[in-house]
Amino acid sequence: MAELAGNDVLTRSMRELTTITCLIISLYDAPTSSCCREDEHANIIGAIIEGNENRAVTLMLEHLEDIRSNLNLRRDAPVIELEAVFGAI
């Protein structure tokens, strides 16, 4: 969407944020969670296409909260070594 809006700064920021978010989800997603519900992204895009800003915002906030609530961010969670994740360089 940032690209479609023609906003280069926002596009770059969103790409970086997406990369970091994917890494965090990969590292800290609870093993019993099911990432995104299959209809979440379609529902958000549908609300945007319909021009229903309030619904799009509500759905996006719910989506982000679902992701956050499935992360294992407890202090007693195992320490994750990035070298082990990405392999020795």
PDB file with one MODEL, atoms N, CA, C and O in Angstrom:
MODEL        1
ATOM      1  N   MET A   1       0.830  -1.186   0.000  1.00  0.00           N
ATOM      2  CA  MET A   1       0.000   0.000   0.000  1.00  0.00           C
ATOM      3  C   MET A   1       0.874   1.250   0.000  1.00  0.00           C
ATOM      4  O   MET A   1       0.550   2.249  -0.642  1.00  0.00           O
ATOM      5  N   ALA A   2       1.985   1.179   0.729  1.00  0.00           N
ATOM      6  CA  ALA A   2       2.886   2.328   0.762  1.00  0.00           C
ATOM      7  C   ALA A   2       3.437   2.599  -0.635  1.00  0.00           C
ATOM      8  O   ALA A   2       3.569   3.750  -1.051  1.00  0.00           O
ATOM      9  N   GLU A   3       3.755   1.523  -1.349  1.00  0.00           N
ATOM     10  CA  GLU A   3       4.250   1.667  -2.720  1.00  0.00           C
ATOM     11  C   GLU A   3       3.183   2.278  -3.616  1.00  0.00           C
ATOM     12  O   GLU A   3       3.469   3.178  -4.406  1.00  0.00           O
ATOM     13  N   LEU A   4       1.951   1.788  -3.492  1.00  0.00           N
ATOM     14  CA  LEU A   4       0.850   2.326  -4.295  1.00  0.00           C
ATOM     15  C   LEU A   4       0.613   3.806  -4.003  1.00  0.00           C
ATOM     16  O   LEU A   4       0.200   4.567  -4.879  1.00  0.00           O
ATOM     17  N   ALA A   5       0.880   4.198  -2.765  1.00  0.00           N
ATOM     18  CA  ALA A   5       0.707   5.598  -2.383  1.00  0.00           C
ATOM     19  C   ALA A   5       1.844   6.467  -2.921  1.00  0.00           C
ATOM     20  O   ALA A   5       1.761   7.695  -2.885  1.00  0.00           O
ATOM     21  N   GLY A   6       2.905   5.827  -3.419  1.00  0.00           N
ATOM     22  CA  GLY A   6       4.028   6.579  -3.972  1.00  0.00           C
ATOM     23  C   GLY A   6       4.907   7.230  -2.924  1.00  0.00           C
ATOM     24  O   GLY A   6       5.605   8.203  -3.210  1.00  0.00           O
ATOM     25  N   ASN A   7       4.877   6.696  -1.705  1.00  0.00           N
ATOM     26  CA  ASN A   7       5.646   7.271  -0.615  1.00  0.00           C
ATOM     27  C   ASN A   7       6.900   6.425  -0.395  1.00  0.00           C
ATOM     28  O   ASN A   7       6.847   5.378   0.251  1.00  0.00           O
ATOM     29  N   ASP A   8       8.029   6.889  -0.938  1.00  0.00           N
ATOM     30  CA  ASP A   8       9.273   6.121  -0.864  1.00  0.00           C
ATOM     31  C   ASP A   8       9.762   5.904   0.560  1.00  0.00           C
ATOM     32  O   ASP A   8      10.256   4.824   0.886  1.00  0.00           O
ATOM     33  N   VAL A   9       9.633   6.910   1.405  1.00  0.00           N
ATOM     34  CA  VAL A   9      10.089   6.785   2.799  1.00  0.00           C
ATOM     35  C   VAL A   9       9.250   5.747   3.525  1.00  0.00           C
ATOM     36  O   VAL A   9       9.784   4.885   4.222  1.00  0.00           O
ATOM     37  N   LEU A  10       7.950   5.830   3.363  1.00  0.00           N
ATOM     38  CA  LEU A  10       7.055   4.866   4.006  1.00  0.00           C
ATOM     39  C   LEU A  10       7.285   3.461   3.441  1.00  0.00           C
ATOM     40  O   LEU A  10       7.259   2.484   4.189  1.00  0.00           O
ATOM     41  N   THR A  11       7.508   3.353   2.138  1.00  0.00           N
ATOM     42  CA  THR A  11       7.776   2.058   1.514  1.00  0.00           C
ATOM     43  C   THR A  11       9.018   1.426   2.118  1.00  0.00           C
ATOM     44  O   THR A  11       8.995   0.250   2.481  1.00  0.00           O
ATOM     45  N   ARG A  12      10.099   2.185   2.232  1.00  0.00           N
ATOM     46  CA  ARG A  12      11.340   1.668   2.811  1.00  0.00           C
ATOM     47  C   ARG A  12      11.119   1.261   4.273  1.00  0.00           C
ATOM     48  O   ARG A  12      11.577   0.203   4.704  1.00  0.00           O
ATOM     49  N   SER A  13      10.427   2.093   5.018  1.00  0.00           N
ATOM     50  CA  SER A  13      10.159   1.789   6.430  1.00  0.00           C
ATOM     51  C   SER A  13       9.331   0.518   6.567  1.00  0.00           C
ATOM     52  O   SER A  13       9.600  -0.308   7.438  1.00  0.00           O
ATOM     53  N   MET A  14       8.327   0.358   5.714  1.00  0.00           N
ATOM     54  CA  MET A  14       7.473  -0.824   5.786  1.00  0.00           C
ATOM     55  C   MET A  14       8.247  -2.090   5.411  1.00  0.00           C
ATOM     56  O   MET A  14       8.026  -3.146   6.005  1.00  0.00           O
ATOM     57  N   ARG A  15       9.141  -1.996   4.440  1.00  0.00           N
ATOM     58  CA  ARG A  15       9.958  -3.161   4.081  1.00  0.00           C
ATOM     59  C   ARG A  15      10.832  -3.583   5.253  1.00  0.00           C
ATOM     60  O   ARG A  15      10.933  -4.770   5.564  1.00  0.00           O
ATOM     61  N   GLU A  16      11.463  -2.610   5.903  1.00  0.00           N
ATOM     62  CA  GLU A  16      12.317  -2.913   7.055  1.00  0.00           C
ATOM     63  C   GLU A  16      11.496  -3.477   8.201  1.00  0.00           C
ATOM     64  O   GLU A  16      11.906  -4.443   8.846  1.00  0.00           O
ATOM     65  N   LEU A  17      10.346  -2.884   8.457  1.00  0.00           N
ATOM     66  CA  LEU A  17       9.475  -3.344   9.539  1.00  0.00           C
ATOM     67  C   LEU A  17       8.966  -4.756   9.255  1.00  0.00           C
ATOM     68  O   LEU A  17       8.876  -5.577  10.167  1.00  0.00           O
ATOM     69  N   THR A  18       8.637  -5.038   8.014  1.00  0.00           N
ATOM     70  CA  THR A  18       8.166  -6.373   7.643  1.00  0.00           C
ATOM     71  C   THR A  18       9.249  -7.407   7.880  1.00  0.00           C
ATOM     72  O   THR A  18       8.973  -8.487   8.402  1.00  0.00           O
ATOM     73  N   THR A  19      10.472  -7.091   7.504  1.00  0.00           N
ATOM     74  CA  THR A  19      11.593  -8.020   7.708  1.00  0.00           C
ATOM     75  C   THR A  19      11.791  -8.298   9.190  1.00  0.00           C
ATOM     76  O   THR A  19      11.925  -9.453   9.595  1.00  0.00           O
ATOM     77  N   ILE A  20      11.811  -7.259   9.988  1.00  0.00           N
ATOM     78  CA  ILE A  20      12.016  -7.418  11.432  1.00  0.00           C
ATOM     79  C   ILE A  20      10.852  -8.186  12.056  1.00  0.00           C
ATOM     80  O   ILE A  20      11.066  -9.049  12.907  1.00  0.00           O
ATOM     81  N   THR A  21       9.628  -7.880  11.640  1.00  0.00           N
ATOM     82  CA  THR A  21       8.449  -8.555  12.178  1.00  0.00           C
ATOM     83  C   THR A  21       8.486 -10.045  11.860  1.00  0.00           C
ATOM     84  O   THR A  21       8.196 -10.875  12.722  1.00  0.00           O
ATOM     85  N   CYS A  22       8.843 -10.384  10.622  1.00  0.00           N
ATOM     86  CA  CYS A  22       8.935 -11.804  10.241  1.00  0.00           C
ATOM     87  C   CYS A  22       9.990 -12.525  11.074  1.00  0.00           C
ATOM     88  O   CYS A  22       9.777 -13.663  11.493  1.00  0.00           O
ATOM     89  N   LEU A  23      11.110 -11.879  11.315  1.00  0.00           N
ATOM     90  CA  LEU A  23      12.161 -12.472  12.134  1.00  0.00           C
ATOM     91  C   LEU A  23      11.664 -12.708  13.561  1.00  0.00           C
ATOM     92  O   LEU A  23      11.879 -13.780  14.126  1.00  0.00           O
ATOM     93  N   ILE A  24      11.012 -11.723  14.132  1.00  0.00           N
ATOM     94  CA  ILE A  24      10.492 -11.854  15.501  1.00  0.00           C
ATOM     95  C   ILE A  24       9.475 -12.984  15.576  1.00  0.00           C
ATOM     96  O   ILE A  24       9.504 -13.788  16.508  1.00  0.00           O
ATOM     97  N   ILE A  25       8.570 -13.048  14.590  1.00  0.00           N
ATOM     98  CA  ILE A  25       7.570 -14.119  14.586  1.00  0.00           C
ATOM     99  C   ILE A  25       8.263 -15.474  14.463  1.00  0.00           C
ATOM    100  O   ILE A  25       7.899 -16.424  15.156  1.00  0.00           O
ATOM    101  N   SER A  26       9.250 -15.564  13.593  1.00  0.00           N
ATOM    102  CA  SER A  26       9.971 -16.833  13.418  1.00  0.00           C
ATOM    103  C   SER A  26      10.670 -17.272  14.703  1.00  0.00           C
ATOM    104  O   SER A  26      10.691 -18.459  15.030  1.00  0.00           O
ATOM    105  N   LEU A  27      11.233 -16.322  15.421  1.00  0.00           N
ATOM    106  CA  LEU A  27      11.989 -16.642  16.627  1.00  0.00           C
ATOM    107  C   LEU A  27      11.118 -16.871  17.851  1.00  0.00           C
ATOM    108  O   LEU A  27      11.437 -17.721  18.683  1.00  0.00           O
ATOM    109  N   TYR A  28      10.019 -16.124  17.977  1.00  0.00           N
ATOM    110  CA  TYR A  28       9.268 -16.119  19.233  1.00  0.00           C
ATOM    111  C   TYR A  28       7.835 -16.619  19.129  1.00  0.00           C
ATOM    112  O   TYR A  28       7.099 -16.567  20.114  1.00  0.00           O
ATOM    113  N   ASP A  29       7.426 -17.094  17.979  1.00  0.00           N
ATOM    114  CA  ASP A  29       6.063 -17.592  17.836  1.00  0.00           C
ATOM    115  C   ASP A  29       5.897 -18.828  18.706  1.00  0.00           C
ATOM    116  O   ASP A  29       6.715 -19.747  18.660  1.00  0.00           O
ATOM    117  N   ALA A  30       4.838 -18.842  19.493  1.00  0.00           N
ATOM    118  CA  ALA A  30       4.573 -19.990  20.357  1.00  0.00           C
ATOM    119  C   ALA A  30       4.321 -21.218  19.478  1.00  0.00           C
ATOM    120  O   ALA A  30       3.611 -21.120  18.477  1.00  0.00           O
ATOM    121  N   PRO A  31       4.886 -22.359  19.836  1.00  0.00           N
ATOM    122  CA  PRO A  31       4.762 -23.548  18.983  1.00  0.00           C
ATOM    123  C   PRO A  31       3.323 -24.004  18.774  1.00  0.00           C
ATOM    124  O   PRO A  31       3.027 -24.675  17.785  1.00  0.00           O
ATOM    125  N   THR A  32       2.432 -23.652  19.682  1.00  0.00           N
ATOM    126  CA  THR A  32       1.035 -24.072  19.557  1.00  0.00           C
ATOM    127  C   THR A  32       0.183 -23.066  18.796  1.00  0.00           C
ATOM    128  O   THR A  32      -1.000 -23.321  18.575  1.00  0.00           O
ATOM    129  N   SER A  33       0.742 -21.936  18.389  1.00  0.00           N
ATOM    130  CA  SER A  33      -0.050 -20.911  17.708  1.00  0.00           C
ATOM    131  C   SER A  33      -0.164 -21.217  16.224  1.00  0.00           C
ATOM    132  O   SER A  33       0.585 -22.023  15.672  1.00  0.00           O
ATOM    133  N   SER A  34      -1.123 -20.553  15.598  1.00  0.00           N
ATOM    134  CA  SER A  34      -1.360 -20.802  14.178  1.00  0.00           C
ATOM    135  C   SER A  34      -1.173 -19.529  13.360  1.00  0.00           C
ATOM    136  O   SER A  34      -1.970 -19.247  12.465  1.00  0.00           O
ATOM    137  N   CYS A  35      -0.153 -18.777  13.650  1.00  0.00           N
ATOM    138  CA  CYS A  35       0.183 -17.565  12.902  1.00  0.00           C
ATOM    139  C   CYS A  35      -1.069 -16.766  12.531  1.00  0.00           C
ATOM    140  O   CYS A  35      -1.848 -16.412  13.416  1.00  0.00           O
ATOM    141  N   CYS A  36      -1.274 -16.479  11.264  1.00  0.00           N
ATOM    142  CA  CYS A  36      -2.418 -15.679  10.827  1.00  0.00           C
ATOM    143  C   CYS A  36      -3.579 -16.585  10.446  1.00  0.00           C
ATOM    144  O   CYS A  36      -3.393 -17.626   9.816  1.00  0.00           O
ATOM    145  N   ARG A  37      -4.778 -16.171  10.838  1.00  0.00           N
ATOM    146  CA  ARG A  37      -5.953 -16.881  10.336  1.00  0.00           C
ATOM    147  C   ARG A  37      -6.018 -16.669   8.830  1.00  0.00           C
ATOM    148  O   ARG A  37      -5.621 -15.615   8.333  1.00  0.00           O
ATOM    149  N   GLU A  38      -6.507 -17.648   8.111  1.00  0.00           N
ATOM    150  CA  GLU A  38      -6.426 -17.589   6.650  1.00  0.00           C
ATOM    151  C   GLU A  38      -7.234 -16.456   6.033  1.00  0.00           C
ATOM    152  O   GLU A  38      -6.937 -16.044   4.911  1.00  0.00           O
ATOM    153  N   ASP A  39      -8.238 -15.942   6.720  1.00  0.00           N
ATOM    154  CA  ASP A  39      -9.062 -14.883   6.141  1.00  0.00           C
ATOM    155  C   ASP A  39      -8.673 -13.474   6.586  1.00  0.00           C
ATOM    156  O   ASP A  39      -9.239 -12.498   6.095  1.00  0.00           O
ATOM    157  N   GLU A  40      -7.722 -13.355   7.499  1.00  0.00           N
ATOM    158  CA  GLU A  40      -7.393 -12.039   8.064  1.00  0.00           C
ATOM    159  C   GLU A  40      -6.950 -11.022   7.012  1.00  0.00           C
ATOM    160  O   GLU A  40      -7.489  -9.918   6.949  1.00  0.00           O
ATOM    161  N   HIS A  41      -5.982 -11.388   6.199  1.00  0.00           N
ATOM    162  CA  HIS A  41      -5.461 -10.431   5.214  1.00  0.00           C
ATOM    163  C   HIS A  41      -6.527 -10.068   4.191  1.00  0.00           C
ATOM    164  O   HIS A  41      -6.659  -8.902   3.817  1.00  0.00           O
ATOM    165  N   ALA A  42      -7.287 -11.059   3.737  1.00  0.00           N
ATOM    166  CA  ALA A  42      -8.349 -10.798   2.753  1.00  0.00           C
ATOM    167  C   ALA A  42      -9.404  -9.869   3.324  1.00  0.00           C
ATOM    168  O   ALA A  42      -9.907  -8.995   2.617  1.00  0.00           O
ATOM    169  N   ASN A  43      -9.744 -10.044   4.594  1.00  0.00           N
ATOM    170  CA  ASN A  43     -10.755  -9.175   5.219  1.00  0.00           C
ATOM    171  C   ASN A  43     -10.254  -7.736   5.342  1.00  0.00           C
ATOM    172  O   ASN A  43     -11.017  -6.793   5.130  1.00  0.00           O
ATOM    173  N   ILE A  44      -8.988  -7.567   5.682  1.00  0.00           N
ATOM    174  CA  ILE A  44      -8.413  -6.224   5.789  1.00  0.00           C
ATOM    175  C   ILE A  44      -8.413  -5.557   4.420  1.00  0.00           C
ATOM    176  O   ILE A  44      -8.832  -4.407   4.292  1.00  0.00           O
ATOM    177  N   ILE A  45      -7.952  -6.261   3.408  1.00  0.00           N
ATOM    178  CA  ILE A  45      -7.921  -5.701   2.056  1.00  0.00           C
ATOM    179  C   ILE A  45      -9.328  -5.407   1.569  1.00  0.00           C
ATOM    180  O   ILE A  45      -9.562  -4.383   0.927  1.00  0.00           O
ATOM    181  N   GLY A  46     -10.268  -6.294   1.868  1.00  0.00           N
ATOM    182  CA  GLY A  46     -11.666  -6.062   1.488  1.00  0.00           C
ATOM    183  C   GLY A  46     -12.217  -4.776   2.083  1.00  0.00           C
ATOM    184  O   GLY A  46     -12.909  -4.019   1.401  1.00  0.00           O
ATOM    185  N   ALA A  47     -11.913  -4.528   3.346  1.00  0.00           N
ATOM    186  CA  ALA A  47     -12.379  -3.294   4.000  1.00  0.00           C
ATOM    187  C   ALA A  47     -11.747  -2.069   3.350  1.00  0.00           C
ATOM    188  O   ALA A  47     -12.402  -1.036   3.206  1.00  0.00           O
ATOM    189  N   ILE A  48     -10.487  -2.174   2.960  1.00  0.00           N
ATOM    190  CA  ILE A  48      -9.815  -1.055   2.291  1.00  0.00           C
ATOM    191  C   ILE A  48     -10.458  -0.801   0.936  1.00  0.00           C
ATOM    192  O   ILE A  48     -10.744   0.345   0.588  1.00  0.00           O
ATOM    193  N   ILE A  49     -10.687  -1.860   0.173  1.00  0.00           N
ATOM    194  CA  ILE A  49     -11.311  -1.720  -1.150  1.00  0.00           C
ATOM    195  C   ILE A  49     -12.691  -1.095  -1.031  1.00  0.00           C
ATOM    196  O   ILE A  49     -13.075  -0.271  -1.861  1.00  0.00           O
ATOM    197  N   GLU A  50     -13.436  -1.480  -0.006  1.00  0.00           N
ATOM    198  CA  GLU A  50     -14.774  -0.926   0.226  1.00  0.00           C
ATOM    199  C   GLU A  50     -14.728   0.517   0.712  1.00  0.00           C
ATOM    200  O   GLU A  50     -15.752   1.200   0.737  1.00  0.00           O
ATOM    201  N   GLY A  51     -13.545   0.981   1.098  1.00  0.00           N
ATOM    202  CA  GLY A  51     -13.415   2.333   1.632  1.00  0.00           C
ATOM    203  C   GLY A  51     -13.887   2.448   3.067  1.00  0.00           C
ATOM    204  O   GLY A  51     -14.171   3.545   3.547  1.00  0.00           O
ATOM    205  N   ASN A  52     -13.972   1.304   3.763  1.00  0.00           N
ATOM    206  CA  ASN A  52     -14.441   1.287   5.147  1.00  0.00           C
ATOM    207  C   ASN A  52     -13.230   1.405   6.073  1.00  0.00           C
ATOM    208  O   ASN A  52     -12.698   0.412   6.570  1.00  0.00           O
ATOM    209  N   GLU A  53     -12.817   2.653   6.283  1.00  0.00           N
ATOM    210  CA  GLU A  53     -11.602   2.924   7.063  1.00  0.00           C
ATOM    211  C   GLU A  53     -11.687   2.373   8.480  1.00  0.00           C
ATOM    212  O   GLU A  53     -10.738   1.756   8.965  1.00  0.00           O
ATOM    213  N   ASN A  54     -12.818   2.593   9.147  1.00  0.00           N
ATOM    214  CA  ASN A  54     -12.953   2.132  10.533  1.00  0.00           C
ATOM    215  C   ASN A  54     -12.810   0.616  10.630  1.00  0.00           C
ATOM    216  O   ASN A  54     -12.134   0.105  11.522  1.00  0.00           O
ATOM    217  N   ARG A  55     -13.450  -0.095   9.708  1.00  0.00           N
ATOM    218  CA  ARG A  55     -13.356  -1.562   9.729  1.00  0.00           C
ATOM    219  C   ARG A  55     -11.927  -2.017   9.414  1.00  0.00           C
ATOM    220  O   ARG A  55     -11.417  -2.943  10.045  1.00  0.00           O
ATOM    221  N   ALA A  56     -11.283  -1.371   8.443  1.00  0.00           N
ATOM    222  CA  ALA A  56      -9.903  -1.736   8.091  1.00  0.00           C
ATOM    223  C   ALA A  56      -8.972  -1.542   9.285  1.00  0.00           C
ATOM    224  O   ALA A  56      -8.139  -2.401   9.574  1.00  0.00           O
ATOM    225  N   VAL A  57      -9.113  -0.429   9.968  1.00  0.00           N
ATOM    226  CA  VAL A  57      -8.266  -0.145  11.141  1.00  0.00           C
ATOM    227  C   VAL A  57      -8.544  -1.162  12.246  1.00  0.00           C
ATOM    228  O   VAL A  57      -7.614  -1.693  12.852  1.00  0.00           O
ATOM    229  N   THR A  58      -9.814  -1.429  12.504  1.00  0.00           N
ATOM    230  CA  THR A  58     -10.173  -2.391  13.542  1.00  0.00           C
ATOM    231  C   THR A  58      -9.611  -3.772  13.228  1.00  0.00           C
ATOM    232  O   THR A  58      -9.031  -4.425  14.095  1.00  0.00           O
ATOM    233  N   LEU A  59      -9.786  -4.212  11.984  1.00  0.00           N
ATOM    234  CA  LEU A  59      -9.275  -5.525  11.585  1.00  0.00           C
ATOM    235  C   LEU A  59      -7.751  -5.591  11.679  1.00  0.00           C
ATOM    236  O   LEU A  59      -7.199  -6.604  12.109  1.00  0.00           O
ATOM    237  N   MET A  60      -7.074  -4.523  11.282  1.00  0.00           N
ATOM    238  CA  MET A  60      -5.609  -4.511  11.344  1.00  0.00           C
ATOM    239  C   MET A  60      -5.128  -4.558  12.783  1.00  0.00           C
ATOM    240  O   MET A  60      -4.187  -5.286  13.099  1.00  0.00           O
ATOM    241  N   LEU A  61      -5.759  -3.795  13.655  1.00  0.00           N
ATOM    242  CA  LEU A  61      -5.373  -3.810  15.066  1.00  0.00           C
ATOM    243  C   LEU A  61      -5.626  -5.182  15.689  1.00  0.00           C
ATOM    244  O   LEU A  61      -4.815  -5.657  16.485  1.00  0.00           O
ATOM    245  N   GLU A  62      -6.738  -5.819  15.336  1.00  0.00           N
ATOM    246  CA  GLU A  62      -7.024  -7.170  15.830  1.00  0.00           C
ATOM    247  C   GLU A  62      -5.972  -8.158  15.315  1.00  0.00           C
ATOM    248  O   GLU A  62      -5.518  -9.035  16.051  1.00  0.00           O
ATOM    249  N   HIS A  63      -5.596  -8.006  14.058  1.00  0.00           N
ATOM    250  CA  HIS A  63      -4.592  -8.871  13.444  1.00  0.00           C
ATOM    251  C   HIS A  63      -3.252  -8.738  14.177  1.00  0.00           C
ATOM    252  O   HIS A  63      -2.623  -9.742  14.510  1.00  0.00           O
ATOM    253  N   LEU A  64      -2.827  -7.522  14.423  1.00  0.00           N
ATOM    254  CA  LEU A  64      -1.564  -7.292  15.128  1.00  0.00           C
ATOM    255  C   LEU A  64      -1.617  -7.823  16.555  1.00  0.00           C
ATOM    256  O   LEU A  64      -0.634  -8.371  17.053  1.00  0.00           O
ATOM    257  N   GLU A  65      -2.751  -7.663  17.206  1.00  0.00           N
ATOM    258  CA  GLU A  65      -2.905  -8.169  18.577  1.00  0.00           C
ATOM    259  C   GLU A  65      -2.863  -9.695  18.586  1.00  0.00           C
ATOM    260  O   GLU A  65      -2.268 -10.288  19.486  1.00  0.00           O
ATOM    261  N   ASP A  66      -3.485 -10.338  17.601  1.00  0.00           N
ATOM    262  CA  ASP A  66      -3.423 -11.799  17.508  1.00  0.00           C
ATOM    263  C   ASP A  66      -1.976 -12.263  17.389  1.00  0.00           C
ATOM    264  O   ASP A  66      -1.561 -13.213  18.052  1.00  0.00           O
ATOM    265  N   ILE A  67      -1.217 -11.586  16.540  1.00  0.00           N
ATOM    266  CA  ILE A  67       0.193 -11.951  16.367  1.00  0.00           C
ATOM    267  C   ILE A  67       0.950 -11.743  17.673  1.00  0.00           C
ATOM    268  O   ILE A  67       1.675 -12.631  18.121  1.00  0.00           O
ATOM    269  N   ARG A  68       0.784 -10.570  18.285  1.00  0.00           N
ATOM    270  CA  ARG A  68       1.483 -10.264  19.534  1.00  0.00           C
ATOM    271  C   ARG A  68       1.144 -11.274  20.626  1.00  0.00           C
ATOM    272  O   ARG A  68       2.028 -11.719  21.359  1.00  0.00           O
ATOM    273  N   SER A  69      -0.125 -11.635  20.735  1.00  0.00           N
ATOM    274  CA  SER A  69      -0.538 -12.540  21.812  1.00  0.00           C
ATOM    275  C   SER A  69       0.005 -13.958  21.629  1.00  0.00           C
ATOM    276  O   SER A  69       0.054 -14.729  22.588  1.00  0.00           O
ATOM    277  N   ASN A  70       0.410 -14.306  20.412  1.00  0.00           N
ATOM    278  CA  ASN A  70       0.965 -15.637  20.156  1.00  0.00           C
ATOM    279  C   ASN A  70       2.482 -15.698  20.306  1.00  0.00           C
ATOM    280  O   ASN A  70       3.074 -16.768  20.164  1.00  0.00           O
ATOM    281  N   LEU A  71       3.111 -14.570  20.589  1.00  0.00           N
ATOM    282  CA  LEU A  71       4.560 -14.570  20.768  1.00  0.00           C
ATOM    283  C   LEU A  71       4.915 -15.004  22.183  1.00  0.00           C
ATOM    284  O   LEU A  71       4.242 -14.625  23.141  1.00  0.00           O
ATOM    285  N   ASN A  72       5.961 -15.789  22.312  1.00  0.00           N
ATOM    286  CA  ASN A  72       6.438 -16.222  23.620  1.00  0.00           C
ATOM    287  C   ASN A  72       7.541 -15.252  24.050  1.00  0.00           C
ATOM    288  O   ASN A  72       8.717 -15.463  23.754  1.00  0.00           O
ATOM    289  N   LEU A  73       7.147 -14.194  24.746  1.00  0.00           N
ATOM    290  CA  LEU A  73       8.093 -13.156  25.162  1.00  0.00           C
ATOM    291  C   LEU A  73       8.369 -13.179  26.661  1.00  0.00           C
ATOM    292  O   LEU A  73       8.853 -12.200  27.228  1.00  0.00           O
ATOM    293  N   ARG A  74       8.054 -14.311  27.298  1.00  0.00           N
ATOM    294  CA  ARG A  74       8.301 -14.411  28.740  1.00  0.00           C
ATOM    295  C   ARG A  74       9.791 -14.356  29.017  1.00  0.00           C
ATOM    296  O   ARG A  74      10.607 -14.786  28.202  1.00  0.00           O
ATOM    297  N   ARG A  75      10.131 -13.823  30.176  1.00  0.00           N
ATOM    298  CA  ARG A  75      11.545 -13.733  30.565  1.00  0.00           C
ATOM    299  C   ARG A  75      12.197 -15.109  30.691  1.00  0.00           C
ATOM    300  O   ARG A  75      13.408 -15.239  30.514  1.00  0.00           O
ATOM    301  N   ASP A  76      11.406 -16.128  30.994  1.00  0.00           N
ATOM    302  CA  ASP A  76      11.973 -17.460  31.160  1.00  0.00           C
ATOM    303  C   ASP A  76      11.999 -18.254  29.851  1.00  0.00           C
ATOM    304  O   ASP A  76      12.323 -19.442  29.845  1.00  0.00           O
ATOM    305  N   ALA A  77      11.662 -17.598  28.757  1.00  0.00           N
ATOM    306  CA  ALA A  77      11.709 -18.265  27.445  1.00  0.00           C
ATOM    307  C   ALA A  77      13.161 -18.581  27.111  1.00  0.00           C
ATOM    308  O   ALA A  77      14.065 -17.852  27.519  1.00  0.00           O
ATOM    309  N   PRO A  78      13.387 -19.659  26.375  1.00  0.00           N
ATOM    310  CA  PRO A  78      14.766 -20.009  26.023  1.00  0.00           C
ATOM    311  C   PRO A  78      15.439 -18.898  25.212  1.00  0.00           C
ATOM    312  O   PRO A  78      14.803 -18.230  24.397  1.00  0.00           O
ATOM    313  N   VAL A  79      16.719 -18.721  25.451  1.00  0.00           N
ATOM    314  CA  VAL A  79      17.499 -17.735  24.699  1.00  0.00           C
ATOM    315  C   VAL A  79      17.735 -18.294  23.309  1.00  0.00           C
ATOM    316  O   VAL A  79      18.128 -19.450  23.152  1.00  0.00           O
ATOM    317  N   ILE A  80      17.495 -17.475  22.311  1.00  0.00           N
ATOM    318  CA  ILE A  80      17.660 -17.911  20.927  1.00  0.00           C
ATOM    319  C   ILE A  80      18.943 -17.312  20.375  1.00  0.00           C
ATOM    320  O   ILE A  80      19.129 -16.095  20.369  1.00  0.00           O
ATOM    321  N   GLU A  81      19.815 -18.183  19.918  1.00  0.00           N
ATOM    322  CA  GLU A  81      21.079 -17.749  19.343  1.00  0.00           C
ATOM    323  C   GLU A  81      20.897 -17.540  17.841  1.00  0.00           C
ATOM    324  O   GLU A  81      20.619 -18.491  17.111  1.00  0.00           O
ATOM    325  N   LEU A  82      21.049 -16.322  17.389  1.00  0.00           N
ATOM    326  CA  LEU A  82      20.854 -16.028  15.961  1.00  0.00           C
ATOM    327  C   LEU A  82      21.834 -16.789  15.085  1.00  0.00           C
ATOM    328  O   LEU A  82      21.510 -17.131  13.947  1.00  0.00           O
ATOM    329  N   GLU A  83      23.012 -17.055  15.591  1.00  0.00           N
ATOM    330  CA  GLU A  83      23.997 -17.811  14.816  1.00  0.00           C
ATOM    331  C   GLU A  83      23.464 -19.215  14.519  1.00  0.00           C
ATOM    332  O   GLU A  83      23.679 -19.748  13.430  1.00  0.00           O
ATOM    333  N   ALA A  84      22.779 -19.800  15.480  1.00  0.00           N
ATOM    334  CA  ALA A  84      22.198 -21.121  15.261  1.00  0.00           C
ATOM    335  C   ALA A  84      21.046 -21.066  14.264  1.00  0.00           C
ATOM    336  O   ALA A  84      20.841 -21.996  13.483  1.00  0.00           O
ATOM    337  N   VAL A  85      20.299 -19.970  14.300  1.00  0.00           N
ATOM    338  CA  VAL A  85      19.180 -19.809  13.373  1.00  0.00           C
ATOM    339  C   VAL A  85      19.675 -19.656  11.947  1.00  0.00           C
ATOM    340  O   VAL A  85      19.152 -20.298  11.036  1.00  0.00           O
ATOM    341  N   PHE A  86      20.688 -18.803  11.740  1.00  0.00           N
ATOM    342  CA  PHE A  86      21.155 -18.488  10.394  1.00  0.00           C
ATOM    343  C   PHE A  86      22.357 -19.330   9.958  1.00  0.00           C
ATOM    344  O   PHE A  86      22.778 -19.257   8.804  1.00  0.00           O
ATOM    345  N   GLY A  87      22.896 -20.109  10.856  1.00  0.00           N
ATOM    346  CA  GLY A  87      24.052 -20.928  10.532  1.00  0.00           C
ATOM    347  C   GLY A  87      25.338 -20.149  10.742  1.00  0.00           C
ATOM    348  O   GLY A  87      25.352 -18.921  10.656  1.00  0.00           O
ATOM    349  N   ALA A  88      26.391 -20.850  11.010  1.00  0.00           N
ATOM    350  CA  ALA A  88      27.689 -20.208  11.236  1.00  0.00           C
ATOM    351  C   ALA A  88      28.163 -19.544   9.953  1.00  0.00           C
ATOM    352  O   ALA A  88      28.034 -20.091   8.858  1.00  0.00           O
ATOM    353  N   ILE A  89      28.705 -18.369  10.118  1.00  0.00           N
ATOM    354  CA  ILE A  89      29.200 -17.608   8.963  1.00  0.00           C
ATOM    355  C   ILE A  89      30.679 -17.806   8.812  1.00  0.00           C
ATOM    356  O   ILE A  89      31.287 -17.249   7.898  1.00  0.00           O
TER     357      ILE A  89
ENDMDL
END
